[in-house]
Amino acid sequence: DMPLQVVIVAKVGGCGGENYRMYQTANASGGFDAHGTKMWEVSQHTCDMQRDLQAAGRRCSEVAAAIHKYQVDQGMADYIYHRPGHGQQSEGHYAPYIALGDHTVLQKNMLFSQEPGLYDPEKGVGYNWSDTIVTGEGAGYRMSRVPYDKQWSFIRI
């Protein structure tokens, strides 16, 4: 039982977008590792949090603080590796960042990666969801339509 990451990078009109999907694979007996499942659940929920919190008028740091607080409250403090997101433009990583130290006020239609990942190198488990979220008025929205649920993401190979 291992996490499986599928990576897709798309460009439209020269602007890039990320669309990674995280899968949890079953072990030989058909079950799923409890630790990996918990990490998957927490990281998946923080993706939904970022989408819901990424609204015009909020600060990048507010969104990051809420995500990190949830991760810590769920016992995942040791597995937080980096900030939840970065500005998305034509190439790579751009400011502003969905990060504790970035106090940029979000504006409608700003694009950010969504990657509040969790990583446990000792057990070889990690999840780096990455999608592109567009900042909206009351909440953001994802550019992809790929499901974020266990029915889609928990697979038996």
Phi and psi in radians as a Rosetta constraint file:
Dihedral C 1 N 2 CA 2 C 2 CIRCULARHARMONIC -2.494 0.35
Dihedral N 2 CA 2 C 2 N 3 CIRCULARHARMONIC 2.697 0.35
Dihedral C 2 N 3 CA 3 C 3 CIRCULARHARMONIC -1.253 0.35
Dihedral N 3 CA 3 C 3 N 4 CIRCULARHARMONIC 2.615 0.35
Dihedral C 3 N 4 CA 4 C 4 CIRCULARHARMONIC -2.214 0.35
Dihedral N 4 CA 4 C 4 N 5 CIRCULARHARMONIC 2.177 0.35
Dihedral C 4 N 5 CA 5 C 5 CIRCULARHARMONIC -1.978 0.35
Dihedral N 5 CA 5 C 5 N 6 CIRCULARHARMONIC 2.234 0.35
Dihedral C 5 N 6 CA 6 C 6 CIRCULARHARMONIC -1.887 0.35
Dihedral N 6 CA 6 C 6 N 7 CIRCULARHARMONIC 2.213 0.35
Dihedral C 6 N 7 CA 7 C 7 CIRCULARHARMONIC -1.974 0.35
Dihedral N 7 CA 7 C 7 N 8 CIRCULARHARMONIC 2.221 0.35
Dihedral C 7 N 8 CA 8 C 8 CIRCULARHARMONIC -2.258 0.35
Dihedral N 8 CA 8 C 8 N 9 CIRCULARHARMONIC 2.304 0.35
Dihedral C 8 N 9 CA 9 C 9 CIRCULARHARMONIC -2.137 0.35
Dihedral N 9 CA 9 C 9 N 10 CIRCULARHARMONIC 2.181 0.35
Dihedral C 9 N 10 CA 10 C 10 CIRCULARHARMONIC -2.129 0.35
Dihedral N 10 CA 10 C 10 N 11 CIRCULARHARMONIC 2.569 0.35
Dihedral C 10 N 11 CA 11 C 11 CIRCULARHARMONIC -2.257 0.35
Dihedral N 11 CA 11 C 11 N 12 CIRCULARHARMONIC 2.311 0.35
Dihedral C 11 N 12 CA 12 C 12 CIRCULARHARMONIC -2.202 0.35
Dihedral N 12 CA 12 C 12 N 13 CIRCULARHARMONIC 2.111 0.35
Dihedral C 12 N 13 CA 13 C 13 CIRCULARHARMONIC 1.051 0.35
Dihedral N 13 CA 13 C 13 N 14 CIRCULARHARMONIC 0.540 0.35
Dihedral C 13 N 14 CA 14 C 14 CIRCULARHARMONIC 1.496 0.35
Dihedral N 14 CA 14 C 14 N 15 CIRCULARHARMONIC -0.161 0.35
Dihedral C 14 N 15 CA 15 C 15 CIRCULARHARMONIC -1.659 0.35
Dihedral N 15 CA 15 C 15 N 16 CIRCULARHARMONIC 2.380 0.35
Dihedral C 15 N 16 CA 16 C 16 CIRCULARHARMONIC -1.615 0.35
Dihedral N 16 CA 16 C 16 N 17 CIRCULARHARMONIC 2.813 0.35
Dihedral C 16 N 17 CA 17 C 17 CIRCULARHARMONIC -2.661 0.35
Dihedral N 17 CA 17 C 17 N 18 CIRCULARHARMONIC 2.508 0.35
Dihedral C 17 N 18 CA 18 C 18 CIRCULARHARMONIC -1.829 0.35
Dihedral N 18 CA 18 C 18 N 19 CIRCULARHARMONIC 2.596 0.35
Dihedral C 18 N 19 CA 19 C 19 CIRCULARHARMONIC -2.683 0.35
Dihedral N 19 CA 19 C 19 N 20 CIRCULARHARMONIC 1.378 0.35
Dihedral C 19 N 20 CA 20 C 20 CIRCULARHARMONIC -1.609 0.35
Dihedral N 20 CA 20 C 20 N 21 CIRCULARHARMONIC 2.639 0.35
Dihedral C 20 N 21 CA 21 C 21 CIRCULARHARMONIC -2.257 0.35
Dihedral N 21 CA 21 C 21 N 22 CIRCULARHARMONIC 2.415 0.35
Dihedral C 21 N 22 CA 22 C 22 CIRCULARHARMONIC -1.870 0.35
Dihedral N 22 CA 22 C 22 N 23 CIRCULARHARMONIC 2.203 0.35
Dihedral C 22 N 23 CA 23 C 23 CIRCULARHARMONIC -2.036 0.35
Dihedral N 23 CA 23 C 23 N 24 CIRCULARHARMONIC 2.587 0.35
Dihedral C 23 N 24 CA 24 C 24 CIRCULARHARMONIC -1.921 0.35
Dihedral N 24 CA 24 C 24 N 25 CIRCULARHARMONIC 2.126 0.35
Dihedral C 24 N 25 CA 25 C 25 CIRCULARHARMONIC -1.703 0.35
Dihedral N 25 CA 25 C 25 N 26 CIRCULARHARMONIC 2.635 0.35
Dihedral C 25 N 26 CA 26 C 26 CIRCULARHARMONIC -1.364 0.35
Dihedral N 26 CA 26 C 26 N 27 CIRCULARHARMONIC 2.709 0.35
Dihedral C 26 N 27 CA 27 C 27 CIRCULARHARMONIC -1.431 0.35
Dihedral N 27 CA 27 C 27 N 28 CIRCULARHARMONIC -3.138 0.35
Dihedral C 27 N 28 CA 28 C 28 CIRCULARHARMONIC -1.017 0.35
Dihedral N 28 CA 28 C 28 N 29 CIRCULARHARMONIC -0.534 0.35
Dihedral C 28 N 29 CA 29 C 29 CIRCULARHARMONIC -1.525 0.35
Dihedral N 29 CA 29 C 29 N 30 CIRCULARHARMONIC 0.047 0.35
Dihedral C 29 N 30 CA 30 C 30 CIRCULARHARMONIC 1.608 0.35
Dihedral N 30 CA 30 C 30 N 31 CIRCULARHARMONIC 0.000 0.35
Dihedral C 30 N 31 CA 31 C 31 CIRCULARHARMONIC -1.680 0.35
Dihedral N 31 CA 31 C 31 N 32 CIRCULARHARMONIC 3.061 0.35
Dihedral C 31 N 32 CA 32 C 32 CIRCULARHARMONIC -2.047 0.35
Dihedral N 32 CA 32 C 32 N 33 CIRCULARHARMONIC 2.393 0.35
Dihedral C 32 N 33 CA 33 C 33 CIRCULARHARMONIC -1.023 0.35
Dihedral N 33 CA 33 C 33 N 34 CIRCULARHARMONIC 2.260 0.35
Dihedral C 33 N 34 CA 34 C 34 CIRCULARHARMONIC -1.120 0.35
Dihedral N 34 CA 34 C 34 N 35 CIRCULARHARMONIC -0.745 0.35
Dihedral C 34 N 35 CA 35 C 35 CIRCULARHARMONIC -1.132 0.35
Dihedral N 35 CA 35 C 35 N 36 CIRCULARHARMONIC -0.831 0.35
Dihedral C 35 N 36 CA 36 C 36 CIRCULARHARMONIC -1.097 0.35
Dihedral N 36 CA 36 C 36 N 37 CIRCULARHARMONIC -0.674 0.35
Dihedral C 36 N 37 CA 37 C 37 CIRCULARHARMONIC -1.118 0.35
Dihedral N 37 CA 37 C 37 N 38 CIRCULARHARMONIC -0.758 0.35
Dihedral C 37 N 38 CA 38 C 38 CIRCULARHARMONIC -1.074 0.35
Dihedral N 38 CA 38 C 38 N 39 CIRCULARHARMONIC -0.797 0.35
Dihedral C 38 N 39 CA 39 C 39 CIRCULARHARMONIC -1.064 0.35
Dihedral N 39 CA 39 C 39 N 40 CIRCULARHARMONIC -0.745 0.35
Dihedral C 39 N 40 CA 40 C 40 CIRCULARHARMONIC -1.054 0.35
Dihedral N 40 CA 40 C 40 N 41 CIRCULARHARMONIC -0.822 0.35
Dihedral C 40 N 41 CA 41 C 41 CIRCULARHARMONIC -1.074 0.35
Dihedral N 41 CA 41 C 41 N 42 CIRCULARHARMONIC -0.799 0.35
Dihedral C 41 N 42 CA 42 C 42 CIRCULARHARMONIC -1.146 0.35
Dihedral N 42 CA 42 C 42 N 43 CIRCULARHARMONIC -0.796 0.35
Dihedral C 42 N 43 CA 43 C 43 CIRCULARHARMONIC -1.159 0.35
Dihedral N 43 CA 43 C 43 N 44 CIRCULARHARMONIC -0.662 0.35
Dihedral C 43 N 44 CA 44 C 44 CIRCULARHARMONIC -1.111 0.35
Dihedral N 44 CA 44 C 44 N 45 CIRCULARHARMONIC -0.753 0.35
Dihedral C 44 N 45 CA 45 C 45 CIRCULARHARMONIC -1.109 0.35
Dihedral N 45 CA 45 C 45 N 46 CIRCULARHARMONIC -0.662 0.35
Dihedral C 45 N 46 CA 46 C 46 CIRCULARHARMONIC -1.199 0.35
Dihedral N 46 CA 46 C 46 N 47 CIRCULARHARMONIC -0.466 0.35
Dihedral C 46 N 47 CA 47 C 47 CIRCULARHARMONIC -1.110 0.35
Dihedral N 47 CA 47 C 47 N 48 CIRCULARHARMONIC -0.779 0.35
Dihedral C 47 N 48 CA 48 C 48 CIRCULARHARMONIC -1.115 0.35
Dihedral N 48 CA 48 C 48 N 49 CIRCULARHARMONIC -0.670 0.35
Dihedral C 48 N 49 CA 49 C 49 CIRCULARHARMONIC -1.053 0.35
Dihedral N 49 CA 49 C 49 N 50 CIRCULARHARMONIC -0.811 0.35
Dihedral C 49 N 50 CA 50 C 50 CIRCULARHARMONIC -1.059 0.35
Dihedral N 50 CA 50 C 50 N 51 CIRCULARHARMONIC -0.785 0.35
Dihedral C 50 N 51 CA 51 C 51 CIRCULARHARMONIC -0.988 0.35
Dihedral N 51 CA 51 C 51 N 52 CIRCULARHARMONIC -0.817 0.35
Dihedral C 51 N 52 CA 52 C 52 CIRCULARHARMONIC -1.244 0.35
Dihedral N 52 CA 52 C 52 N 53 CIRCULARHARMONIC -0.554 0.35
Dihedral C 52 N 53 CA 53 C 53 CIRCULARHARMONIC -1.563 0.35
Dihedral N 53 CA 53 C 53 N 54 CIRCULARHARMONIC -0.271 0.35
Dihedral C 53 N 54 CA 54 C 54 CIRCULARHARMONIC -1.394 0.35
Dihedral N 54 CA 54 C 54 N 55 CIRCULARHARMONIC 1.284 0.35
Dihedral C 54 N 55 CA 55 C 55 CIRCULARHARMONIC -2.035 0.35
Dihedral N 55 CA 55 C 55 N 56 CIRCULARHARMONIC 2.565 0.35
Dihedral C 55 N 56 CA 56 C 56 CIRCULARHARMONIC -0.944 0.35
Dihedral N 56 CA 56 C 56 N 57 CIRCULARHARMONIC 2.371 0.35
Dihedral C 56 N 57 CA 57 C 57 CIRCULARHARMONIC 1.733 0.35
Dihedral N 57 CA 57 C 57 N 58 CIRCULARHARMONIC -0.373 0.35
Dihedral C 57 N 58 CA 58 C 58 CIRCULARHARMONIC -1.404 0.35
Dihedral N 58 CA 58 C 58 N 59 CIRCULARHARMONIC 2.799 0.35
Dihedral C 58 N 59 CA 59 C 59 CIRCULARHARMONIC -1.669 0.35
Dihedral N 59 CA 59 C 59 N 60 CIRCULARHARMONIC 2.560 0.35
Dihedral C 59 N 60 CA 60 C 60 CIRCULARHARMONIC -0.924 0.35
Dihedral N 60 CA 60 C 60 N 61 CIRCULARHARMONIC -0.748 0.35
Dihedral C 60 N 61 CA 61 C 61 CIRCULARHARMONIC -1.117 0.35
Dihedral N 61 CA 61 C 61 N 62 CIRCULARHARMONIC -0.557 0.35
Dihedral C 61 N 62 CA 62 C 62 CIRCULARHARMONIC -1.134 0.35
Dihedral N 62 CA 62 C 62 N 63 CIRCULARHARMONIC -0.760 0.35
Dihedral C 62 N 63 CA 63 C 63 CIRCULARHARMONIC -1.115 0.35
Dihedral N 63 CA 63 C 63 N 64 CIRCULARHARMONIC -0.808 0.35
Dihedral C 63 N 64 CA 64 C 64 CIRCULARHARMONIC -1.088 0.35
Dihedral N 64 CA 64 C 64 N 65 CIRCULARHARMONIC -0.752 0.35
Dihedral C 64 N 65 CA 65 C 65 CIRCULARHARMONIC -1.072 0.35
Dihedral N 65 CA 65 C 65 N 66 CIRCULARHARMONIC -0.735 0.35
Dihedral C 65 N 66 CA 66 C 66 CIRCULARHARMONIC -1.129 0.35
Dihedral N 66 CA 66 C 66 N 67 CIRCULARHARMONIC -0.728 0.35
Dihedral C 66 N 67 CA 67 C 67 CIRCULARHARMONIC -1.136 0.35
Dihedral N 67 CA 67 C 67 N 68 CIRCULARHARMONIC -0.854 0.35
Dihedral C 67 N 68 CA 68 C 68 CIRCULARHARMONIC -1.125 0.35
Dihedral N 68 CA 68 C 68 N 69 CIRCULARHARMONIC -0.653 0.35
Dihedral C 68 N 69 CA 69 C 69 CIRCULARHARMONIC -1.058 0.35
Dihedral N 69 CA 69 C 69 N 70 CIRCULARHARMONIC -0.789 0.35
Dihedral C 69 N 70 CA 70 C 70 CIRCULARHARMONIC -1.068 0.35
Dihedral N 70 CA 70 C 70 N 71 CIRCULARHARMONIC -0.795 0.35
Dihedral C 70 N 71 CA 71 C 71 CIRCULARHARMONIC -1.022 0.35
Dihedral N 71 CA 71 C 71 N 72 CIRCULARHARMONIC -0.807 0.35
Dihedral C 71 N 72 CA 72 C 72 CIRCULARHARMONIC -1.130 0.35
Dihedral N 72 CA 72 C 72 N 73 CIRCULARHARMONIC -0.780 0.35
Dihedral C 72 N 73 CA 73 C 73 CIRCULARHARMONIC -1.055 0.35
Dihedral N 73 CA 73 C 73 N 74 CIRCULARHARMONIC -0.457 0.35
Dihedral C 73 N 74 CA 74 C 74 CIRCULARHARMONIC -1.587 0.35
Dihedral N 74 CA 74 C 74 N 75 CIRCULARHARMONIC 0.147 0.35
Dihedral C 74 N 75 CA 75 C 75 CIRCULARHARMONIC 1.432 0.35
Dihedral N 75 CA 75 C 75 N 76 CIRCULARHARMONIC 0.367 0.35
Dihedral C 75 N 76 CA 76 C 76 CIRCULARHARMONIC -1.845 0.35
Dihedral N 76 CA 76 C 76 N 77 CIRCULARHARMONIC 0.216 0.35
Dihedral C 76 N 77 CA 77 C 77 CIRCULARHARMONIC -0.943 0.35
Dihedral N 77 CA 77 C 77 N 78 CIRCULARHARMONIC -0.688 0.35
Dihedral C 77 N 78 CA 78 C 78 CIRCULARHARMONIC -1.222 0.35
Dihedral N 78 CA 78 C 78 N 79 CIRCULARHARMONIC -0.214 0.35
Dihedral C 78 N 79 CA 79 C 79 CIRCULARHARMONIC -1.912 0.35
Dihedral N 79 CA 79 C 79 N 80 CIRCULARHARMONIC 0.049 0.35
Dihedral C 79 N 80 CA 80 C 80 CIRCULARHARMONIC -1.377 0.35
Dihedral N 80 CA 80 C 80 N 81 CIRCULARHARMONIC 2.181 0.35
Dihedral C 80 N 81 CA 81 C 81 CIRCULARHARMONIC -1.909 0.35
Dihedral N 81 CA 81 C 81 N 82 CIRCULARHARMONIC -0.642 0.35
Dihedral C 81 N 82 CA 82 C 82 CIRCULARHARMONIC -2.695 0.35
Dihedral N 82 CA 82 C 82 N 83 CIRCULARHARMONIC -3.080 0.35
Dihedral C 82 N 83 CA 83 C 83 CIRCULARHARMONIC -1.170 0.35
Dihedral N 83 CA 83 C 83 N 84 CIRCULARHARMONIC 2.762 0.35
Dihedral C 83 N 84 CA 84 C 84 CIRCULARHARMONIC -1.229 0.35
Dihedral N 84 CA 84 C 84 N 85 CIRCULARHARMONIC -0.401 0.35
Dihedral C 84 N 85 CA 85 C 85 CIRCULARHARMONIC -2.917 0.35
Dihedral N 85 CA 85 C 85 N 86 CIRCULARHARMONIC 2.867 0.35
Dihedral C 85 N 86 CA 86 C 86 CIRCULARHARMONIC -2.318 0.35
Dihedral N 86 CA 86 C 86 N 87 CIRCULARHARMONIC 2.736 0.35
Dihedral C 86 N 87 CA 87 C 87 CIRCULARHARMONIC -1.032 0.35
Dihedral N 87 CA 87 C 87 N 88 CIRCULARHARMONIC 2.528 0.35
Dihedral C 87 N 88 CA 88 C 88 CIRCULARHARMONIC -2.072 0.35
Dihedral N 88 CA 88 C 88 N 89 CIRCULARHARMONIC 2.088 0.35
Dihedral C 88 N 89 CA 89 C 89 CIRCULARHARMONIC -2.369 0.35
Dihedral N 89 CA 89 C 89 N 90 CIRCULARHARMONIC -2.432 0.35
Dihedral C 89 N 90 CA 90 C 90 CIRCULARHARMONIC -1.328 0.35
Dihedral N 90 CA 90 C 90 N 91 CIRCULARHARMONIC -0.489 0.35
Dihedral C 90 N 91 CA 91 C 91 CIRCULARHARMONIC -2.568 0.35
Dihedral N 91 CA 91 C 91 N 92 CIRCULARHARMONIC 2.397 0.35
Dihedral C 91 N 92 CA 92 C 92 CIRCULARHARMONIC 1.008 0.35
Dihedral N 92 CA 92 C 92 N 93 CIRCULARHARMONIC -2.573 0.35
Dihedral C 92 N 93 CA 93 C 93 CIRCULARHARMONIC -1.763 0.35
Dihedral N 93 CA 93 C 93 N 94 CIRCULARHARMONIC 2.231 0.35
Dihedral C 93 N 94 CA 94 C 94 CIRCULARHARMONIC -2.233 0.35
Dihedral N 94 CA 94 C 94 N 95 CIRCULARHARMONIC 2.625 0.35
Dihedral C 94 N 95 CA 95 C 95 CIRCULARHARMONIC -1.292 0.35
Dihedral N 95 CA 95 C 95 N 96 CIRCULARHARMONIC 2.672 0.35
Dihedral C 95 N 96 CA 96 C 96 CIRCULARHARMONIC -1.372 0.35
Dihedral N 96 CA 96 C 96 N 97 CIRCULARHARMONIC 2.957 0.35
Dihedral C 96 N 97 CA 97 C 97 CIRCULARHARMONIC -2.064 0.35
Dihedral N 97 CA 97 C 97 N 98 CIRCULARHARMONIC 2.488 0.35
Dihedral C 97 N 98 CA 98 C 98 CIRCULARHARMONIC -1.376 0.35
Dihedral N 98 CA 98 C 98 N 99 CIRCULARHARMONIC 1.546 0.35
Dihedral C 98 N 99 CA 99 C 99 CIRCULARHARMONIC -2.622 0.35
Dihedral N 99 CA 99 C 99 N 100 CIRCULARHARMONIC 2.728 0.35
Dihedral C 99 N 100 CA 100 C 100 CIRCULARHARMONIC -1.007 0.35
Dihedral N 100 CA 100 C 100 N 101 CIRCULARHARMONIC -0.624 0.35
Dihedral C 100 N 101 CA 101 C 101 CIRCULARHARMONIC -1.600 0.35
Dihedral N 101 CA 101 C 101 N 102 CIRCULARHARMONIC 0.029 0.35
Dihedral C 101 N 102 CA 102 C 102 CIRCULARHARMONIC -1.825 0.35
Dihedral N 102 CA 102 C 102 N 103 CIRCULARHARMONIC 1.956 0.35
Dihedral C 102 N 103 CA 103 C 103 CIRCULARHARMONIC -1.758 0.35
Dihedral N 103 CA 103 C 103 N 104 CIRCULARHARMONIC 0.367 0.35
Dihedral C 103 N 104 CA 104 C 104 CIRCULARHARMONIC -1.040 0.35
Dihedral N 104 CA 104 C 104 N 105 CIRCULARHARMONIC 2.385 0.35
Dihedral C 104 N 105 CA 105 C 105 CIRCULARHARMONIC -1.449 0.35
Dihedral N 105 CA 105 C 105 N 106 CIRCULARHARMONIC 2.230 0.35
Dihedral C 105 N 106 CA 106 C 106 CIRCULARHARMONIC -1.207 0.35
Dihedral N 106 CA 106 C 106 N 107 CIRCULARHARMONIC 2.407 0.35
Dihedral C 106 N 107 CA 107 C 107 CIRCULARHARMONIC -2.020 0.35
Dihedral N 107 CA 107 C 107 N 108 CIRCULARHARMONIC 2.582 0.35
Dihedral C 107 N 108 CA 108 C 108 CIRCULARHARMONIC -0.924 0.35
Dihedral N 108 CA 108 C 108 N 109 CIRCULARHARMONIC 2.413 0.35
Dihedral C 108 N 109 CA 109 C 109 CIRCULARHARMONIC 1.338 0.35
Dihedral N 109 CA 109 C 109 N 110 CIRCULARHARMONIC 0.075 0.35
Dihedral C 109 N 110 CA 110 C 110 CIRCULARHARMONIC -1.154 0.35
Dihedral N 110 CA 110 C 110 N 111 CIRCULARHARMONIC 2.469 0.35
Dihedral C 110 N 111 CA 111 C 111 CIRCULARHARMONIC -1.852 0.35
Dihedral N 111 CA 111 C 111 N 112 CIRCULARHARMONIC 2.364 0.35
Dihedral C 111 N 112 CA 112 C 112 CIRCULARHARMONIC -2.387 0.35
Dihedral N 112 CA 112 C 112 N 113 CIRCULARHARMONIC 2.579 0.35
Dihedral C 112 N 113 CA 113 C 113 CIRCULARHARMONIC -1.229 0.35
Dihedral N 113 CA 113 C 113 N 114 CIRCULARHARMONIC 2.756 0.35
Dihedral C 113 N 114 CA 114 C 114 CIRCULARHARMONIC -2.104 0.35
Dihedral N 114 CA 114 C 114 N 115 CIRCULARHARMONIC 1.799 0.35
Dihedral C 114 N 115 CA 115 C 115 CIRCULARHARMONIC -2.616 0.35
Dihedral N 115 CA 115 C 115 N 116 CIRCULARHARMONIC 1.075 0.35
Dihedral C 115 N 116 CA 116 C 116 CIRCULARHARMONIC -1.388 0.35
Dihedral N 116 CA 116 C 116 N 117 CIRCULARHARMONIC 1.136 0.35
Dihedral C 116 N 117 CA 117 C 117 CIRCULARHARMONIC -1.226 0.35
Dihedral N 117 CA 117 C 117 N 118 CIRCULARHARMONIC 2.799 0.35
Dihedral C 117 N 118 CA 118 C 118 CIRCULARHARMONIC -2.281 0.35
Dihedral N 118 CA 118 C 118 N 119 CIRCULARHARMONIC 2.425 0.35
Dihedral C 118 N 119 CA 119 C 119 CIRCULARHARMONIC -2.451 0.35
Dihedral N 119 CA 119 C 119 N 120 CIRCULARHARMONIC 2.262 0.35
Dihedral C 119 N 120 CA 120 C 120 CIRCULARHARMONIC -2.139 0.35
Dihedral N 120 CA 120 C 120 N 121 CIRCULARHARMONIC 1.543 0.35
Dihedral C 120 N 121 CA 121 C 121 CIRCULARHARMONIC -1.123 0.35
Dihedral N 121 CA 121 C 121 N 122 CIRCULARHARMONIC -0.472 0.35
Dihedral C 121 N 122 CA 122 C 122 CIRCULARHARMONIC -1.133 0.35
Dihedral N 122 CA 122 C 122 N 123 CIRCULARHARMONIC -0.607 0.35
Dihedral C 122 N 123 CA 123 C 123 CIRCULARHARMONIC -1.795 0.35
Dihedral N 123 CA 123 C 123 N 124 CIRCULARHARMONIC 0.006 0.35
Dihedral C 123 N 124 CA 124 C 124 CIRCULARHARMONIC 1.199 0.35
Dihedral N 124 CA 124 C 124 N 125 CIRCULARHARMONIC 0.575 0.35
Dihedral C 124 N 125 CA 125 C 125 CIRCULARHARMONIC -2.117 0.35
Dihedral N 125 CA 125 C 125 N 126 CIRCULARHARMONIC 2.347 0.35
Dihedral C 125 N 126 CA 126 C 126 CIRCULARHARMONIC -2.848 0.35
Dihedral N 126 CA 126 C 126 N 127 CIRCULARHARMONIC 2.625 0.35
Dihedral C 126 N 127 CA 127 C 127 CIRCULARHARMONIC -2.349 0.35
Dihedral N 127 CA 127 C 127 N 128 CIRCULARHARMONIC 2.081 0.35
Dihedral C 127 N 128 CA 128 C 128 CIRCULARHARMONIC -2.158 0.35
Dihedral N 128 CA 128 C 128 N 129 CIRCULARHARMONIC 1.417 0.35
Dihedral C 128 N 129 CA 129 C 129 CIRCULARHARMONIC -1.121 0.35
Dihedral N 129 CA 129 C 129 N 130 CIRCULARHARMONIC 2.509 0.35
Dihedral C 129 N 130 CA 130 C 130 CIRCULARHARMONIC -2.623 0.35
Dihedral N 130 CA 130 C 130 N 131 CIRCULARHARMONIC 2.124 0.35
Dihedral C 130 N 131 CA 131 C 131 CIRCULARHARMONIC -2.414 0.35
Dihedral N 131 CA 131 C 131 N 132 CIRCULARHARMONIC 3.131 0.35
Dihedral C 131 N 132 CA 132 C 132 CIRCULARHARMONIC -2.014 0.35
Dihedral N 132 CA 132 C 132 N 133 CIRCULARHARMONIC 2.189 0.35
Dihedral C 132 N 133 CA 133 C 133 CIRCULARHARMONIC -1.930 0.35
Dihedral N 133 CA 133 C 133 N 134 CIRCULARHARMONIC 2.313 0.35
Dihedral C 133 N 134 CA 134 C 134 CIRCULARHARMONIC -1.668 0.35
Dihedral N 134 CA 134 C 134 N 135 CIRCULARHARMONIC 2.254 0.35
Dihedral C 134 N 135 CA 135 C 135 CIRCULARHARMONIC -1.214 0.35
Dihedral N 135 CA 135 C 135 N 136 CIRCULARHARMONIC 2.287 0.35
Dihedral C 135 N 136 CA 136 C 136 CIRCULARHARMONIC -2.039 0.35
Dihedral N 136 CA 136 C 136 N 137 CIRCULARHARMONIC -3.045 0.35
Dihedral C 136 N 137 CA 137 C 137 CIRCULARHARMONIC -1.219 0.35
Dihedral N 137 CA 137 C 137 N 138 CIRCULARHARMONIC -0.977 0.35
Dihedral C 137 N 138 CA 138 C 138 CIRCULARHARMONIC -1.771 0.35
Dihedral N 138 CA 138 C 138 N 139 CIRCULARHARMONIC -0.315 0.35
Dihedral C 138 N 139 CA 139 C 139 CIRCULARHARMONIC -2.939 0.35
Dihedral N 139 CA 139 C 139 N 140 CIRCULARHARMONIC 2.909 0.35
Dihedral C 139 N 140 CA 140 C 140 CIRCULARHARMONIC -1.580 0.35
Dihedral N 140 CA 140 C 140 N 141 CIRCULARHARMONIC 3.119 0.35
Dihedral C 140 N 141 CA 141 C 141 CIRCULARHARMONIC -2.526 0.35
Dihedral N 141 CA 141 C 141 N 142 CIRCULARHARMONIC 2.614 0.35
Dihedral C 141 N 142 CA 142 C 142 CIRCULARHARMONIC -1.431 0.35
Dihedral N 142 CA 142 C 142 N 143 CIRCULARHARMONIC 2.558 0.35
Dihedral C 142 N 143 CA 143 C 143 CIRCULARHARMONIC -1.388 0.35
Dihedral N 143 CA 143 C 143 N 144 CIRCULARHARMONIC -0.369 0.35
Dihedral C 143 N 144 CA 144 C 144 CIRCULARHARMONIC -1.657 0.35
Dihedral N 144 CA 144 C 144 N 145 CIRCULARHARMONIC 2.908 0.35
Dihedral C 144 N 145 CA 145 C 145 CIRCULARHARMONIC -2.112 0.35
Dihedral N 145 CA 145 C 145 N 146 CIRCULARHARMONIC 0.213 0.35
Dihedral C 145 N 146 CA 146 C 146 CIRCULARHARMONIC -1.242 0.35
Dihedral N 146 CA 146 C 146 N 147 CIRCULARHARMONIC 2.291 0.35
Dihedral C 146 N 147 CA 147 C 147 CIRCULARHARMONIC -1.078 0.35
Dihedral N 147 CA 147 C 147 N 148 CIRCULARHARMONIC 2.673 0.35
Dihedral C 147 N 148 CA 148 C 148 CIRCULARHARMONIC -2.037 0.35
Dihedral N 148 CA 148 C 148 N 149 CIRCULARHARMONIC 0.683 0.35
Dihedral C 148 N 149 CA 149 C 149 CIRCULARHARMONIC -2.096 0.35
Dihedral N 149 CA 149 C 149 N 150 CIRCULARHARMONIC 2.906 0.35
Dihedral C 149 N 150 CA 150 C 150 CIRCULARHARMONIC -1.138 0.35
Dihedral N 150 CA 150 C 150 N 151 CIRCULARHARMONIC -0.605 0.35
Dihedral C 150 N 151 CA 151 C 151 CIRCULARHARMONIC -1.025 0.35
Dihedral N 151 CA 151 C 151 N 152 CIRCULARHARMONIC -0.641 0.35
Dihedral C 151 N 152 CA 152 C 152 CIRCULARHARMONIC -1.481 0.35
Dihedral N 152 CA 152 C 152 N 153 CIRCULARHARMONIC -0.605 0.35
Dihedral C 152 N 153 CA 153 C 153 CIRCULARHARMONIC -1.812 0.35
Dihedral N 153 CA 153 C 153 N 154 CIRCULARHARMONIC -0.174 0.35
Dihedral C 153 N 154 CA 154 C 154 CIRCULARHARMONIC -1.796 0.35
Dihedral N 154 CA 154 C 154 N 155 CIRCULARHARMONIC 2.021 0.35
Dihedral C 154 N 155 CA 155 C 155 CIRCULARHARMONIC -2.221 0.35
Dihedral N 155 CA 155 C 155 N 156 CIRCULARHARMONIC 2.646 0.35
Dihedral C 155 N 156 CA 156 C 156 CIRCULARHARMONIC -1.923 0.35
Dihedral N 156 CA 156 C 156 N 157 CIRCULARHARMONIC 2.086 0.35
